[in-house]
Amino acid sequence: MVNAKSVIIKKHLVIIIAKLKNKLYLIIPLFSILFYALIALYKDNFTLIPAADFPTYYYCSKLILTNPEKIYFFEIQPFPYTPFFAILFIPMGFLTFEQAHVFFFSVILILSLICIILFDQIVILKNITKKSHRLLFLIAISNGIIYVQMFDTLGARILTTFGLLWFLKREIKIRVLNKEVTKSKFIFSQMMILIFMFGVTLQYVFLVLLYLFYNVKFKDILSNVQVKKYFFLILSFLIQNFMLIVIYFISPEAILNFIGGSYRGNRTIAGSRITYDYILEKRPRDPTDGISITLVVINQYYSLAGIYINILLLSVIIMSIITLFIHLKKELKIENKFGLWALCSLFFYTFTHERYFVGLLPMITILFLDYPLKSDKYIINFLKANYLQILGLFCIIILYFVPPIHYLIRIFPLLVNIPIAFLYLKYIYIYISLVIILLFLKKKQKKNDCSMK
């Protein structure tokens, strides 16, 4: 009996060791995340207080059960999330302010590590079989000062990233296994994940629409499957955010504040010309979306003072049209639709800031998974065969590492000798490069497909 038990234990140990050996390549990206978390702690002498984004999370978690309407009346830092976010972190409200910082830091650190594992699972499901190739994709999304900033400010965007990757992994897996995607249980669980993601980042409502109407023709808009989707979408929202109804009856003004808080971001552009002195003194956030960058650059040469442009409305209109065109591309898989939307948002969505990169860039990286790397034992030959994919991943890495202008000119003072417009365009250079690389990859793939016929 003892021998039988020992044999079973040994077998389990062998299986566990084999699985660990098979996943050794994950050590580098996982330790990269831990490294950036350590840097964030080290630069502040291992103290988390004060974290810019955190006080609102903490006090809302304390108020959500006692005075729920008050969560939308914070003046210093609006609470731009649905009530489910506060409900999710109710346990944090029972901790001291200092303890809660540690708790939330631990949560976003663990979720960051899980996101790397989820992305690895997506890479495997996309038939990237060679471990060294998987590692390249994982390295592209697991490094950069974006993580340092997230751990420093205790930003919540990694929750959205977790929801997005979990959702896409499930979609790809069920397709690979040829299982029924119209089953109620699967649709409901996917809607729950999407509503969770939407509750943290309302600006991703377009992604919810892309899934809701995924490959649906106009004539099928009221089909049984679609009605089921509509029902589960509403049900998921009510389950997670029933407190909105409670809050509305207590204080209708709170709902207006909730909507207003979600409108943070550049909405109008009008102002004077920006100088290096102003940048060094005020340390403003660099715009990251193409529309805002373009208007700032134009303003450097042609004054827009007195001209008020509602770029939020312009942005939403453009992204609505783009979402419609992406929807009409029936041949695209759901992960490609999300990735294409994310790429377009870099150019045209004024809600796009560097803190959103933790969610947007992995979705864009998934686009490169459709162009597998070719193996070659010689590095030079490998680089020649895969230079487009490597350049694309390099662009992704750069976006994770791009520092603000005030930091650049402190490190490289000679940069003040070039026009500010060139530095403001730093994101645009990379965005355009990504588009060109993906177009060339698609053209190359079509050429290869034609030659094989």
C-alpha positions, -999 to 999 in steps of 0.1 A, spaced: 0 0 0 28 24 10 47 15 -22 16 22 -43 12 56 -27 49 64 -32 47 54 -69 16 77 -74 34 106 -56 65 101 -78 44 100 -110 28 133 -99 62 148 -92 75 138 -125 45 154 -143 49 186 -123 87 188 -130 81 181 -167 55 209 -168 78 233 -150 107 225 -174 83 231 -203 75 266 -189 111 277 -180 110 304 -207 83 322 -187 109 330 -160 123 360 -180 90 379 -186 77 371 -151 108 383 -134 108 414 -157 74 424 -141 88 417 -106 119 438 -115 98 469 -125 77 465 -94 109 466 -74 121 497 -92 88 514 -84 94 506 -47 131 514 -47 127 549 -63 103 559 -35 124 543 -7 101 513 -5 70 533 5 38 533 -15 23 564 0 12 586 -16 1 568 -47 -17 592 -71 -46 570 -81 -52 551 -48 -70 573 -23 -102 573 -44 -102 535 -46 -97 532 -9 -124 556 3 -149 543 -23 -144 507 -10 -153 520 25 -183 540 13 -199 516 -12 -220 498 14 -227 527 38 -230 558 16 -228 545 -20 -239 577 -37 -208 595 -22 -184 575 -43 -192 599 -72 -187 631 -53 -149 631 -48 -135 664 -60 -98 658 -61 -99 625 -81 -132 615 -97 -142 578 -95 -148 570 -132 -157 533 -126 -190 514 -122 -198 505 -86 -187 469 -91 -151 481 -89 -157 494 -54 -177 463 -44 -148 441 -56 -124 459 -32 -147 460 -2 -121 439 18 -96 468 13 -120 491 32 -114 471 64 -76 478 63 -58 509 74 -48 534 46 -12 521 47 -22 484 47 -46 490 18 -18 504 -3 2 471 2 -30 451 -5 -37 469 -38 -1 468 -49 -1 430 -44 -33 427 -64 -20 446 -94 14 428 -92 -3 393 -92 -27 403 -120 3 416 -140 20 382 -137 -13 364 -146 -16 386 -177 18 373 -189 6 337 -183 -27 344 -202 -8 359 -231 14 329 -232 -16 307 -234 -29 328 -263 4 325 -281 3 287 -278 -33 286 -290 -22 307 -320 2 278 -330 35 294 -320 51 261 -310 88 271 -305 95 283 -270 121 308 -281 96 324 -305 70 326 -277 96 342 -255 101 370 -280 64 379 -280 63 377 -242 93 400 -238 76 426 -260 48 430 -235 65 425 -202 90 454 -201 90 492 -199 85 522 -177 47 519 -182 49 492 -155 70 513 -132 44 541 -136 15 517 -129 31 503 -97 41 538 -87 6 554 -90 -12 521 -82 -32 524 -115 -61 500 -121 -57 495 -159 -42 461 -154 -76 449 -143 -89 457 -178 -59 440 -193 -66 409 -173 -103 409 -184 -93 415 -221 -67 387 -222 -89 363 -203 -118 370 -227 -97 366 -258 -80 334 -246 -114 318 -240 -126 329 -275 -96 315 -292 -96 283 -272 -132 274 -279 -127 281 -316 -95 259 -317 -114 231 -299 -143 235 -324 -168 239 -295 -202 256 -297 -198 294 -292 -235 300 -290 -241 280 -258 -257 301 -231 -232 293 -204 -203 304 -226 -220 336 -238 -230 346 -203 -195 340 -189 -180 361 -217 -205 389 -211 -196 389 -174 -159 393 -183 -166 420 -208 -188 440 -183 -161 436 -157 -136 451 -182 -160 478 -193 -167 487 -156 -130 495 -151 -125 512 -185 -158 526 -199 -139 539 -230 -137 503 -242 -175 502 -250 -165 498 -287 -150 464 -279 -182 453 -262 -201 463 -294 -176 444 -316 -183 412 -296 -220 418 -293 -224 420 -331 -195 398 -340 -200 387 -376 -237 394 -374 -256 404 -406 -282 431 -404 -310 405 -412 -299 384 -381 -298 413 -357 -329 399 -339 -321 362 -343 -324 339 -313 -286 339 -307 -285 377 -308 -314 381 -285 -296 357 -261 -266 379 -263 -286 411 -256 -302 395 -226 -270 382 -211 -253 416 -217 -281 434 -197 -282 406 -171 -244 408 -166 -245 445 -162 -273 444 -136 -256 416 -116 -224 435 -114 -238 471 -111 -271 468 -94 -258 495 -70 -262 521 -98 -300 517 -94 -296 521 -56 -274 552 -61 -298 567 -86 -327 566 -62 -306 580 -34 -289 607 -55 -296 612 -93 -268 638 -94 -243 611 -85 -250 594 -119 -243 626 -137 -210 629 -118 -202 593 -127 -206 602 -164 -187 634 -160 -158 616 -142 -155 591 -171 -150 620 -195 -115 628 -182 -90 633 -210 -84 659 -237 -117 673 -251 -107 707 -264 -75 721 -277 -68 758 -275 -38 775 -260 -5 792 -265 27 778 -280 46 753 -257 82 760 -247 109 738 -232 109 760 -201 72 753 -196 77 716 -201 105 715 -175 86 736 -150 51 720 -153 60 685 -165 27 681 -184 16 647 -197 25 642 -233 -5 635 -255 -4 600 -269 -33 599 -293 -28 610 -329 -55 637 -329 -42 655 -298 -6 652 -309 -14 667 -344 -33 697 -329 -4 704 -304 21 703 -333 -1 726 -355 -4 750 -325 34 753 -324 34 769 -358 -2 782 -363 -18 795 -332 -51 778 -323 -58 803 -295 -94 813 -295 -104 782 -315 -121 756 -294 -123 722 -310 -143 694 -293 -119 667 -301 -137 643 -278 -168 644 -301 -146 642 -332 -127 612 -317 -159 593 -308 -173 598 -343 -142 586 -360 -138 556 -336 -175 547 -342 -169 547 -380 -138 526 -376 -156 502 -353 -183 498 -379 -157 491 -407 -140 466 -385 -173 449 -378 -180 446 -416 -147 427 -420 -163 393 -416 -131 374 -423 -114 388 -392 -113 367 -360 -124 384 -328 -89 388 -315 -78 405 -348 -108 428 -346 -98 438 -311 -62 443 -321 -71 464 -352 -94 485 -330 -65 490 -305 -42 500 -333 -67 526 -346 -73 539 -311 -36 550 -310 -43 574 -338 -79 585 -333 -91 579 -297 -84 609 -274 -90 588 -243 -57 570 -252 -30 577 -226 2 559 -218 -15 542 -188 -38 524 -213 -8 508 -231 -9 479 -207 -41 468 -223 -38 482 -259 -3 470 -267 -9 433 -259 -40 434 -282 -19 449 -310 9 423 -304 -17 396 -310 -19 408 -346 17 397 -351 8 361 -340 -8 355 -374 27 358 -389 47 330 -373 85 333 -370 106 311 -392 132 290 -375 168 290 -384 198 280 -363 219 309 -377 210 342 -361 217 363 -392 195 341 -413 168 342 -386 169 380 -386 167 381 -424 137 358 -425 118 375 -397 129 411 -398 94 425 -402 80 406 -372 111 416 -351 107 452 -361 71 451 -352 78 437 -317 106 462 -313 81 490 -320 58 476 -293 88 475 -268 96 511 -276 61 522 -268 64 506 -234 97 525 -228 90 560 -244 96 585 -216 79 619 -213 95 649 -230 105 666 -197 124 635 -188 141 632 -222 154 668 -221 167 663 -185 187 633 -196 197 647 -230 199 685 -227 210 689 -263 175 680 -274 164 716 -267 181 725 -299 155 708 -320 119 719 -325 95 706 -298 72 694 -325 97 666 -334 96 653 -298 58 655 -296 56 634 -327 76 606 -311 45 583 -307 33 590 -343 66 577 -357 61 544 -340 23 541 -347 30 547 -385 58 521 -384 35 495 -369 9 501 -396 35 499 -424 50 467 -409 17 450 -406 8 460 -442 41 445 -455 35 413 -435 1 409 -449 14 415 -484 42 391 -479 18 364 -466 -5 369 -496 25 365 -519 36 333 -501 0 319 -503 -1 326 -541 32 309 -547 21 278 -529 -10 274 -551 
